[in-house]
Amino acid sequence: MAKFNEYPVKTTPKDADKFMLYSAEDAANKLIDYDKLADAVLNKLTSKTFGLDQGTMTLPAALNQLNSNRLKPFYKGMITNRLVTVPLVPGLYLVSTYRSGGYKISSLSIVNIQIQDGSFIETLVKGADYDNTIEMKYTDSNISFQYKIDLSGGCTIVIFKLA
């Protein structure tokens, strides 16, 4: 039998190709078709459980969980002429406002509620009419908002807790 390093190299195996493996059960070398080896590897990967941050699960279960765990809103409502106050706990929040048509008051803000060192709200992007139209205030435990002017129709506000 030739030395292992003297065999020619094949970079793209075909389904009918065969691999040699050592069977510990029979203490003998055996042949296996490439497609059967691929099936065995895939079956092993999909049935094996892995220790993850969220517990132990199979690879398909982890992928399903990852695909189904989208960022869910902490709060979703409307900005109107009435004052609305939403309680917050310390953490980092993404606040988005959107109103179709009329006033340009869409915005994207970061709110950082901290127990120490002071909380803050930073509006990163805002429509041209935002400052004249929406009043948004925060404390270390809530965020409040309403229209500054008498305006019909609501503006959607969505708050996501990031951390």
C-alpha positions in Angstrom: 0.0 0.0 0.0 1.3 3.5 -0.9 2.2 6.0 1.8 -0.6 8.4 2.7 1.2 11.5 1.3 1.8 9.8 -2.1 -1.9 9.6 -3.0 -3.2 12.2 -5.5 -5.3 15.1 -4.1 -9.0 15.4 -5.0 -10.5 18.8 -3.9 -14.1 18.2 -5.0 -15.5 14.8 -3.9 -18.5 13.3 -5.8 -21.3 11.4 -4.3 -20.0 8.1 -5.6 -16.5 8.7 -4.2 -15.5 6.5 -1.2 -13.6 7.4 2.0 -11.7 5.0 4.2 -12.3 5.1 7.9 -11.3 3.0 10.8 -14.2 1.2 12.5 -13.4 1.0 16.2 -16.3 -1.4 16.6 -14.8 -3.9 14.2 -11.2 -2.9 14.6 -10.9 -2.7 10.8 -10.7 -0.2 8.0 -14.0 0.3 6.2 -15.2 2.2 3.1 -18.0 4.7 3.1 -19.6 6.6 0.2 -19.1 10.4 0.3 -22.9 11.1 0.2 -23.4 8.7 3.2 -20.6 10.3 5.1 -22.1 13.8 4.4 -25.5 12.5 5.6 -24.0 11.1 8.8 -22.1 14.4 9.5 -25.3 16.4 9.0 -27.4 14.1 11.2 -24.8 14.4 13.9 -24.7 18.2 13.6 -28.5 18.5 13.7 -29.0 16.1 16.6 -26.0 17.1 18.8 -26.8 19.6 21.6 -24.6 22.6 22.2 -24.2 24.6 25.4 -25.3 28.1 24.5 -25.9 31.3 26.6 -29.6 30.5 26.5 -29.2 26.9 27.6 -28.5 23.7 25.7 -30.2 23.1 22.3 -29.5 21.6 18.9 -28.2 23.7 16.0 -31.6 23.9 14.2 -33.3 24.8 17.5 -30.7 27.6 18.1 -31.2 28.9 14.5 -35.0 28.9 14.9 -34.7 30.8 18.2 -32.3 33.3 16.7 -34.6 33.9 13.7 -37.7 34.3 15.9 -36.2 36.6 18.5 -36.6 40.0 16.9 -36.3 43.2 18.8 -39.6 43.7 20.4 -40.9 47.2 21.3 -40.7 48.2 25.0 -43.6 50.6 24.3 -45.6 51.5 21.2 -48.2 54.3 21.1 -49.2 57.6 19.7 -48.0 61.2 20.4 -51.1 63.4 20.5 -52.2 66.7 22.2 -52.5 64.8 25.5 -49.4 64.2 27.7 -48.3 60.6 27.9 -45.8 59.3 30.4 -44.1 56.0 30.0 -42.2 54.5 33.1 -38.6 53.5 32.3 -36.1 51.5 34.3 -32.3 52.3 34.1 -31.0 51.3 30.7 -30.4 52.3 27.1 -33.4 53.0 24.8 -34.0 53.7 21.2 -36.9 56.0 20.6 -38.4 56.4 17.1 -41.3 58.7 16.0 -43.0 58.7 12.7 -45.9 60.6 11.2 -46.9 60.2 7.6 -47.9 63.3 5.7 -48.1 66.9 6.8 -45.6 67.9 9.5 -42.1 66.5 9.2 -41.7 65.2 12.8 -40.1 61.8 12.3 -37.1 61.3 14.7 -34.7 58.8 16.1 -33.3 59.3 19.6 -31.2 57.5 22.2 -32.3 57.7 25.8 -29.8 56.6 28.5 -31.5 56.3 31.9 -28.9 56.0 34.6 -29.0 55.7 38.4 -25.7 57.6 38.7 -23.9 60.2 36.5 -27.1 61.6 35.1 -29.5 60.5 32.4 -29.8 62.0 29.0 -31.7 62.0 25.7 -29.9 62.6 22.5 -32.0 63.1 19.3 -29.8 61.8 16.5 -32.1 62.5 13.5 -35.2 64.6 13.3 -37.5 66.1 10.7 -37.6 69.8 10.0 -40.7 70.4 12.1 -39.7 68.2 15.1 -38.5 70.9 17.5 -41.6 73.1 16.9 -44.1 70.3 17.1 -43.1 67.6 19.7 -42.3 68.1 23.4 -40.3 65.2 24.8 -39.0 65.1 28.4 -37.4 62.5 30.5 -36.5 61.9 34.2 -34.5 59.1 35.8 -37.7 57.0 35.8 -39.9 57.9 32.8 -40.2 59.6 29.4 -43.1 62.0 28.6 -44.3 63.3 25.3 -47.0 65.3 23.6 -47.6 67.8 20.8 -46.5 71.4 21.6 -49.2 72.7 19.2 -52.8 71.8 18.5 -52.4 69.2 15.8 -54.9 66.6 14.6 -53.8 63.1 14.0 -51.3 61.2 16.0 -47.6 60.5 15.5 -46.4 56.9 16.2 -43.8 56.5 18.9 -41.9 53.2 19.4 -39.4 52.7 22.2 -37.0 49.7 22.2 -35.0 48.8 25.3 -31.5 48.0 24.1 -29.7 47.3 27.4 
